[in-house]
Every structure is written in structure tokens, then in C-alpha cells.
């Protein structure tokens, strides 16, 4: 990697943004919440993994301090929130590498997009142009530090790649179906000897945030109190029970378990409705949602493979593709 040229792979999800770059021979990873809120005159101290980003005369708070309901529920990636998260990702790498000491960094990035956008040339080009800022120099301030950079090139890649280009030798002669469970969407694609089969590229609006909203709605109607997305996040990350005024609602866990199992069943039914048979094809799951749903997926399909590094597997493949592409140019 040249000192003033950075290669960065970025996977912006509706819940978290994952970033991978190579510094020397070492792979560096970054992760922060993709929660964005416009602010003015914020007086509180920032906690770790939270950022004040100033761009085009507006200020935004990004990261852990923003509530769960600030997650972006639009399928499109051509949103201001995604642009800010991508630019913040670049700034974090520039800061880590101290790249501005060599002048304005030239940045080559690989970014993700849902399969419905990836298949559409017009939408993909619009997304690329939107992020690249017409190849103009970009100036942005993060936590009172000014960053400038130029995005020299962008690779727009599909979300459901997983480990294919991390361990390509493992898949070169195989047929696999890959299911990428994100916060908002689930992407499905079958690859035959690393080549994607176009008619298998499908997307369902059934990610973990959708499941969380279902649980919040059900608990609210069952127990007669308001249960929001943040409450559900806490329930799912603890013992799985709803507590009201400190009292455990014993039946709440069974209600939640039924909803999760139904959600997984609907995930498989959607794929079958789109022509997936899973015959003579290995089944791989990636994405942060696959780790949470792992026991439920294996209960339905015991031979499925859930990537342990599933949250970063797309990003790591992106970086390998970006490096090959950059060496060809």
C-alpha cells in the first residue's frame, strides 16, 4: 500500500458498519454502530464508540449514544446516513495510518449493496456516484479533527459474498447457497464454482431489526405496556425474559422463542418460494444476524455452516477483491 493511497473495505449495515484495511502485513478492523442523528450544540461528553461528525455545515452524532430506533430502515444505500458512515470509516483509517502527513490521501474503497441494487446497473452507478462525490476532494470533521481525502475509485460489491474470496480454494469446485442475515435484509445467492447464479439473487426484508420489531409489538400487546426496540435488544442480550417493575414475566421467554423460530421458518420458506431447493448445495450463513440465530438455524438445518467470523466475512472478501483490482490497474 502506497503511503498516500489507502485500500479500504466497508460493509455498512443498518445496525453496524464494519471496516477492514491492511497496514503493512496486518489486517486492521473497525466496527461502530450505524446509528445517526442530526444534532446542534450537543453539550454532553462523548462515550467511546461515539462520534460527532460535521459535514456540509451540519452536525451529526453517530454510534453508541444514538438510540436503536435511529437505525435506518430504508432498503436503499443511497442515503445520507450511509454516506456519513462510509466517510467516518475512511477517517478512522486515515487517523490510524496518519495518512494525511503525505498529502491528500487517495482512497480506493469497496462497499456493499443489497442484491437488488447490485443487479441493477443504473441503481448501482447512482450509488457509486453518490458516495464518490463526483471525485471531488471531501472535507469532513470528526470529533473536532479535520480530515480531507479523495475517493479515487469505488467497487460496489454484493452483500452475500461471505468467505468466498477469503478461502476461494475451498469453493472453487463447489456449489454453495449463501444466506447473509443483516439488520434489515436477508440476501440469498447461489454460487457455482465462485460464479453467482443471477436468478438466485434475492432479498427479503426480514433481518434482525425486523425480528426485534415483531417481538416489541407482541410483548406490548401481550403485557399491556410499551416495549420498545431498545428494551428488546436488552432482553435478547440478557436472559431472554421481559421484566416489568423488576418482576420477571415467566411466559415472556416462550413467546419470544416462538417468534424467533417462526422468523427462521419464514426465512427458509421465502428461499423455497424463490426456487431454492438446497439440493446438492452446501448452505452457508454469514452476517451478524446469523450468529444470533445460530441455534435456531441449526435446529432447522443441522448441516448448515454458520461462519464464526460472519460479521466481517463480507468485508474481508471485499478487501481481497479490492487488492486484486488495484494491482491490475
N, C-alpha and C positions, 0 to 999 in steps of 0.2 A: 504494500500500500504506500503510495507516494505521500509525502508529508502534508501536502495541501489537497490531497484527494482522499475522500472518505467513501467507503462502501458500507452501506447500512441497510439491513433488512428490517422491515417494520410490519408488524401484524397488529393493526388497530381493531380491537373488538369493541363491542358495545359496553363491556364491563371493564376490560383491561387492555392496555397497549403493551405489546411485547417488542423488544428491540434487541437486535444482535449485530455485533460488528466484530472485526478481528483487529487486534492490536498486537503487532508482531506475530507470534505464533499462538497467541492466546485468544480464545473466544470470550468476549465480554457481553454480558446480558444485563438488560434493564427491564423493569416492569413497573408500571404505575396505573392507577385506576383512570379509565377514560370518562370520568365524570367532570363535566364542565358547567360553570355557572358564571354569568356576567356579573361583575361587581363594581362598586365605586367606593372609594375611601374606606377600605377594609382596615379596621383597627386592631384586630386580634393577631396574636403571634402565630406563625405557621408551624404546623407539626411536620414531622418527617413525611416524605412522600406526598407533599402538597406544594403547589407552585402557583405563584401569581405571574400570569403571562400578559404582557402588554403588546398589542398588535393593532395597527391601523387606528390608533387613538382610542382604543377600548381596552378595558382590563377584564381578565377572566381568572377565576380560581379553578384549578384543575387538581384532581387527586382525592386523597382520603377524606379531606374535610368537607367534601360535597356529598349531599345525601344521595341514597340509592335511587330515589325517584328522578334524579337528574340524568340518569343514563338515557342515551339517545335510542329511541325505538323506531327510527326510520330505517328501512332496508337499504336505502341509498347510502353510499360512502361519500358522495359529493356534498358534504355538509361542513359548516364552519367548525363544528366540534372535532371532526376527524382531521381537518386541516390543522387545527391547533395542536392536536395530539401528535401528528406527524412532525410538525415543526418543533415541538417540545422534545421529541425523540432525537431529532438531529442536534438540537442544542445540547442535550445530555452527552452525546458522543463527542461533540466539539469540545465541551468542557473537560471530558475525561482525557482526550488526546491533546488538549491545548493547541488545537489546530490553527487557531487564528493568529498565532505568532508567525506563521509563514505567509500571511496574507489572507485574502478572502477564500475560505475553503470551497472547493468544488465537490459537490456531493452527488454520488450516484446511489439511488435508492431502489429497493424492490419493495413493493407494497401489495397488500392483499385486496381482493374484491370478491364479493359473492359470485357464485357461478352464473347467475342470470345476467350479471353485468359483464362478466368475462366473455360470455358467448356473443355479446352484442358489441360490434366494433365501434359504433357511434358512441354508446354509453361509456365504453372503456376509454376511448380517446378524450371524451369530455372530462372524465375523472382525472386522467393524466394531466391534461392542460390546466385544470382547476388547481391541482396540487403544485404543479411546476411554476405557477405564477408567470407564465409566458417567458420563462428562462431569465427573468429579471432577478437582480440581487434582492434578497429578502432580509429585512431588518426586524428584529423582534427582541423584546426584553423579557428575561426570566429571572424572577426574584431580584430585580434591580440590576441585573447584569445584561449588558447589550451583546447580542450575537448577530453576526451578519454571515450570510452564506449564499451560494448559488447552487440550485439543483440542476446539474448538467445533464442528467438522464434519469428516466424512471422506467422500471419494469413493473407492469401490472400483472400480477400472477393470481391464479385461483386459490381460494381458501383451502380447498380439500386436496392438499398435496401430501401433508404429513411427512413421514420419513422417507418418501420415495427417492429423494435426491440427497439424503444423508447416507443411506445404505443402499444405493442403487443396485449394487451387485446382488443383493438379496431379492430384488424384484424384477431383474432384467428378463427372466424367463417365466414369470408368473402372471397370473390374472388375479387381481385383488379388487375388492369393493371397499372404498374408503368412506367413512362417515365422520364428518367433522362437526362436533357439537359445540356451538358457541353460545354466547349470551342471548342473542336474539334469534339467530338462524341455525338450522342444521343443513349442511351441504352434503350431497351424495354424489359419488362418481366412481365408476369402474375403470380401472386401468389394466390394459393388456400389454404386458412387456413394456411398461412405463408410458404407454401411449393412452391418453384418455379417450374413452368412447363417448362421443359428443352427445348421443341420445340418452346417456345415463346421467348427464349433468343436471341435477335437480336441487331445488332449495325449498325448505319448509320453514315457516315462521313458527318454530317450536323449540327455541333454545331455552336455556336455564332461566332467563328473566321471565319468559312466558310461563314456565312452570311455577316460578315463585309468585307471580301474579295470581295464578289459579289457586294456589294454596292460601294466599292472603284473602282472596274473595270467599273461599269456602270456610275458613276459620271465622271470618267476620260474620257470615250469615249463620253459622252454627252456634256461636257463642254470644252473639248479640253485642259485640264490642268491635271497635275499629282495630284491625290488624293491618299494618302497612308493610311495604316491601322490606324495610329495614328490620322490622320485627321478624319476618320470615327468615331473612338472612341470618339473624342471631339464632333462631330456632334450629335451622339446618346445620349451623356450625357448632351447636352445643349438643344437648342430649336428645333433641328431636321432639320435645314437648312444648306446648304453649303454657305459660304461667300467667295467671290473672291475679293481680294484687298479691303475688308471692305464692299462690296456690297452684299446684300442678294440675292441669286438666288431663286426667289419665287417658281419656278416649281420643285426645288430640293426635297422639302419635299414630294410632291406627288410621285415622282419617288422612294424615299426611302420607303414610306409607301407601295407602290405596291410590292416592292421587299420583304419586311418583310411578308406581307400577303401571297405572293406566297411561301415563305420559310416555313411558318406554314402549308400551304395547302400540300406542298410536304412532310412534316413531317408526317401528318396524312395518306397521300396516301401510303407512304412507309410502315407504320404499316399495312394497309389493304392488301397490296401486300404480306405481310408475314403471312396472315391468321388471323389478329386481327379483331374482329367484334365489340368489346366493348359491346356486349350484356350481360346483367345480370352481369356486372362487373363495379365496381367503377373505375374511372380514376383519378390517382394521378400524379402530376408533381413535380419533385424535381430538384435540381441543380440551379446554379446561372443564367443560361440561361432562366429558367422557370419564374423567377421574372421579367426579362426584357421583355419577350414575353407574360406576363400575360394577358393584354387586348386583344391581338390578339388570344390567345388560347381560352379565354372565349367567344370571338365572334364566334368562330367555334364550340365550345363545352361548352355551358353555365354551364353544371353540373360538369365540371372538377374541381378538388381540386388542387390548387397550394399551396404547403407548404410555409408558410411565413418564416420559418427557413430553407428553402430548400437548401441553400448553405452549411449548416452544418449538415443536417439531416442524410446523409450517415455516416458522421464521428461519430455522437452521437450513432447511431446504432452499428457501429464498436466497440466503446468503451464498450457498454453493452455486446456484444458478447465476447469481449476480457476478460472482468471481469469474466464472467461465465466460460469461458475456463480456465482461470488462477486459479479459485477456485477449478476446477475439478482436476487439475494437482497436 
